[in-house]
Amino acid sequence: MPDYTIQLRECRHLARDTYTLTFDRPPGFTFVPGQYIRFRTGALERDYTLTSSPDSDHLEIFLRLFPEGRFTPQVVKAPVGETFAIKGPLGYFRFQSDPQAAVLLATGTGVAPFLAFARAGVRGFTLLQGAAEPEGLYFSDELRRAADRYWACLSGARATPATAEPAWQFRGRITDRLALMPPHPYHFYLCGSAGMVRDVIGIIDRRFPDAVVFTETFY
């Protein structure tokens, strides 16, 4: 697998402690939506899913800053023009089913591969995006436009009041919304915390025994 050097083009603050970083795309670098790149600096290695389209002239990633971390502060605080060594592309979490049967479930930054799917032109899927508060629904407008059916599942105290609640908002966890879906041989794509993936698989095993499941534990 080849190594590449990429140069930081832009670092944009998204919400709270999350950022999108844009890099120049090195010559000869190709990838499939859902794949990730591995940053290497000294003895440290970190993986980030690409959120840019495969035909874009740049590479984009989406990350959460951990101020006490050993790696993310280096990337977020780097000046424009800084270079980084990467390896990739890596991973097999790719869209590979009929969009009409696809149900995507994500929490937090786990939405990154689904953003890549949407930017690559995938349409007709169902997306359940979970967060505690509205500001945690990263890229929700873009994803809602791409999805055939979209539910923002808000589990925190600051969900929109019922009197102003949009039709696509659901007050509760994504597991609660999933439990309301009718039986069907869906293809599920799960990306988020290990706990979310575990809980969702439990519901799928009980309610959707004919389903196909693809998973990526993101954090």
Backbone torsions as a table, in degrees:
resi	resn	phi	psi	omega
1	MET	NA	126.8	-175.2
2	PRO	-73.5	154.7	171.7
3	ASP	-98.1	149.5	178.6
4	TYR	-133.5	160.2	170.8
5	THR	-116.0	127.3	179.3
6	ILE	-119.5	150.9	-176.4
7	GLN	-114.7	132.8	-178.8
8	LEU	-68.5	126.8	178.8
9	ARG	-101.5	-38.5	-177.1
10	GLU	-160.3	143.7	171.0
11	CYS	-123.8	118.7	-175.2
12	ARG	-120.2	126.8	176.8
13	HIS	-72.3	129.0	-176.0
14	LEU	-99.8	-60.8	179.9
15	ALA	-163.3	136.5	179.7
16	ARG	48.6	-113.1	-175.1
17	ASP	-105.9	25.8	-178.6
18	THR	-113.6	147.9	-175.1
19	TYR	-141.4	151.0	166.9
20	THR	-109.7	133.9	-179.9
21	LEU	-119.0	132.8	-178.7
22	THR	-114.2	134.1	-179.2
23	PHE	-127.0	152.0	171.0
24	ASP	-63.6	142.8	-179.7
25	ARG	-88.3	122.9	-177.6
26	PRO	-70.4	148.9	178.4
27	PRO	-57.8	137.8	176.1
28	GLY	82.6	-0.8	-178.9
29	PHE	-85.2	121.8	176.7
30	THR	-127.3	153.5	-180.0
31	PHE	-156.8	166.1	176.3
32	VAL	-109.9	137.2	179.0
33	PRO	-52.0	132.2	-176.4
34	GLY	106.5	-16.6	178.7
35	GLN	-80.8	165.6	-178.0
36	TYR	-129.4	167.1	174.8
37	ILE	-117.3	152.8	-178.9
38	ARG	-111.2	115.3	176.5
39	PHE	-80.5	141.5	179.8
40	ARG	-131.8	121.1	175.3
41	THR	-141.1	112.4	-174.2
42	GLY	62.2	-127.9	179.0
43	ALA	-90.3	-1.2	-176.3
44	LEU	-91.0	141.6	172.9
45	GLU	-135.4	134.6	177.4
46	ARG	-138.9	142.2	-177.7
47	ASP	-106.7	138.0	177.8
48	TYR	-139.7	131.9	178.4
49	THR	-71.9	138.3	176.3
50	LEU	-77.1	133.0	179.5
51	THR	-108.9	-2.0	179.4
52	SER	-83.1	162.0	176.9
53	SER	-73.1	147.1	179.2
54	PRO	-61.9	-20.3	179.8
55	ASP	-101.4	11.9	178.5
56	SER	-78.5	156.7	177.9
57	ASP	-85.5	3.1	-179.4
58	HIS	-135.0	167.9	172.8
59	LEU	-113.1	137.3	-179.6
60	GLU	-129.1	140.7	173.5
61	ILE	-129.2	164.4	-176.9
62	PHE	-132.8	124.3	-175.3
63	LEU	-143.1	162.1	174.3
64	ARG	-104.8	130.8	179.4
65	LEU	-80.3	127.3	171.5
66	PHE	-109.7	104.0	-174.7
67	PRO	-55.3	-31.1	-179.7
68	GLU	-88.9	-0.5	-176.3
69	GLY	-71.8	164.3	-179.8
70	ARG	-92.0	-16.9	-174.3
71	PHE	-119.7	-50.0	-173.9
72	THR	-58.2	-36.7	177.1
73	PRO	-62.0	-33.6	178.9
74	GLN	-63.0	-40.6	-177.0
75	VAL	-75.3	-48.4	-175.8
76	VAL	-65.0	-35.1	-176.9
77	LYS	-92.5	2.1	-178.9
78	ALA	-69.3	144.5	177.8
79	PRO	-74.3	153.6	174.0
80	VAL	-57.3	135.0	-177.2
81	GLY	100.2	-13.0	177.3
82	GLU	-63.3	143.2	179.8
83	THR	-108.1	151.0	179.7
84	PHE	-136.4	145.7	175.9
85	ALA	-90.8	132.4	178.3
86	ILE	-131.5	160.9	172.3
87	LYS	-126.8	142.6	178.5
88	GLY	155.1	-175.1	2.3
89	PRO	-78.6	159.1	-178.3
90	LEU	-131.6	159.0	171.8
91	GLY	100.9	158.6	-175.8
92	TYR	-129.7	17.3	179.8
93	PHE	-84.7	83.1	-173.3
94	ARG	-121.3	152.6	177.8
95	PHE	-75.2	123.3	-173.2
96	GLN	-146.9	35.4	179.2
97	SER	-142.1	173.9	174.9
98	ASP	-63.6	121.7	-178.6
99	PRO	-54.5	-32.3	-178.0
100	GLN	-65.7	-19.9	180.0
101	ALA	-102.9	-3.9	-171.9
102	ALA	-86.1	129.4	174.1
103	VAL	-121.3	118.3	-177.8
104	LEU	-103.9	131.6	178.7
105	LEU	-127.5	127.0	-177.8
106	ALA	-142.0	147.8	169.7
107	THR	-126.9	145.2	175.9
108	GLY	56.6	-138.0	-179.0
109	THR	-73.1	-3.2	176.0
110	GLY	-64.7	-6.4	178.8
111	VAL	-76.5	-9.3	-173.5
112	ALA	-54.2	-51.1	-179.5
113	PRO	-64.9	-28.7	179.0
114	PHE	-72.3	-31.8	173.3
115	LEU	-64.2	-40.5	177.0
116	ALA	-64.1	-41.0	176.7
117	PHE	-57.5	-48.9	-176.7
118	ALA	-63.0	-42.0	-178.6
119	ARG	-70.4	-18.3	176.5
120	ALA	-88.3	-0.9	175.5
121	GLY	102.5	4.5	177.9
122	VAL	-68.7	131.6	-178.6
123	ARG	-138.0	168.1	173.2
124	GLY	85.9	6.4	-177.6
125	PHE	-92.1	169.1	171.8
126	THR	-105.5	134.8	-179.3
127	LEU	-127.7	127.4	170.8
128	LEU	-110.7	114.4	-178.3
129	GLN	-112.9	119.5	-175.6
130	GLY	-105.8	143.4	176.6
131	ALA	-159.8	160.1	176.1
132	ALA	-74.8	-43.6	-176.2
133	GLU	-128.6	161.5	-177.2
134	PRO	-56.2	-35.2	-178.1
135	GLU	-68.9	-11.1	176.6
136	GLY	-88.1	1.1	177.5
137	LEU	-88.5	72.0	-173.7
138	TYR	-64.1	133.5	176.9
139	PHE	59.3	26.5	-173.7
140	SER	-63.1	-36.5	-179.4
141	ASP	-63.9	-45.3	-180.0
142	GLU	-65.6	-41.7	-179.3
143	LEU	-69.9	-36.3	179.8
144	ARG	-65.6	-35.5	177.6
145	ARG	-67.4	-31.7	-178.3
146	ALA	-82.4	-29.2	-174.9
147	ALA	-80.0	150.7	171.8
148	ASP	-78.6	-39.6	175.8
149	ARG	-134.6	131.8	-176.1
150	TYR	-136.2	133.0	172.9
151	TRP	-128.9	125.1	171.4
152	ALA	-90.8	113.9	-175.1
153	CYS	-102.0	108.1	-175.5
154	LEU	-108.1	122.3	-175.1
155	SER	-106.6	-5.0	-177.1
156	GLY	-88.6	-179.2	-176.2
157	ALA	-76.5	-14.6	-174.6
158	ARG	-103.3	28.7	173.0
159	ALA	-63.5	154.8	-179.8
160	THR	-59.7	134.1	177.3
161	PRO	-55.3	149.3	-175.6
162	ALA	-57.0	-33.1	-177.6
163	THR	-68.5	-21.5	-178.9
164	ALA	-118.2	14.2	-173.5
165	GLU	-74.3	123.1	177.0
166	PRO	-68.8	159.6	-174.8
167	ALA	-62.5	-25.5	-176.8
168	TRP	-91.6	3.3	179.4
169	GLN	-98.7	136.7	180.0
170	PHE	-125.4	129.3	179.1
171	ARG	-91.0	105.5	-177.2
172	GLY	150.3	179.3	-179.3
173	ARG	-81.2	162.6	179.7
174	ILE	-64.7	-27.1	176.1
175	THR	-65.1	-35.2	177.7
176	ASP	-66.0	-42.2	-179.7
177	ARG	-70.5	-39.3	178.6
178	LEU	-59.7	-38.5	-178.1
179	ALA	-64.9	-15.1	-179.9
180	LEU	-92.9	-8.0	-176.8
181	MET	-74.7	143.3	-178.9
182	PRO	-71.4	153.9	178.1
183	PRO	-58.7	141.3	-179.4
184	HIS	-173.7	149.8	176.8
185	PRO	-78.7	67.1	-178.1
186	TYR	-68.6	161.6	164.5
187	HIS	-108.7	112.1	-177.0
188	PHE	-95.6	136.8	173.0
189	TYR	-119.3	117.7	-174.9
190	LEU	-116.0	129.5	177.9
191	CYS	-146.0	121.5	-179.5
192	GLY	164.7	-149.5	-177.9
193	SER	-70.7	157.3	178.5
194	ALA	-59.9	-36.7	179.0
195	GLY	-64.5	-43.7	178.2
196	MET	-62.4	-46.8	-179.0
197	VAL	-59.7	-42.8	179.2
198	ARG	-62.1	-46.8	-177.4
199	ASP	-65.7	-40.3	-179.8
200	VAL	-67.2	-42.1	178.9
201	ILE	-61.4	-35.8	176.6
202	GLY	-60.9	-41.4	178.3
203	ILE	-68.9	-41.6	179.4
204	ILE	-61.0	-42.9	179.9
205	ASP	-59.9	-36.2	-177.5
206	ARG	-82.4	-39.3	-170.1
207	ARG	-103.7	-25.3	-173.9
208	PHE	-130.9	66.3	-173.3
209	PRO	-64.6	-19.2	-179.6
210	ASP	-94.8	8.0	-175.7
211	ALA	-76.0	156.5	169.5
212	VAL	-107.2	136.1	-173.0
213	VAL	-125.3	129.7	173.2
214	PHE	-118.0	133.9	-175.7
215	THR	-130.4	151.2	170.7
216	GLU	-145.4	115.5	177.1
217	THR	-83.3	121.3	-169.5
218	PHE	-98.7	-26.8	-178.2
219	TYR	-165.0	NA	NA
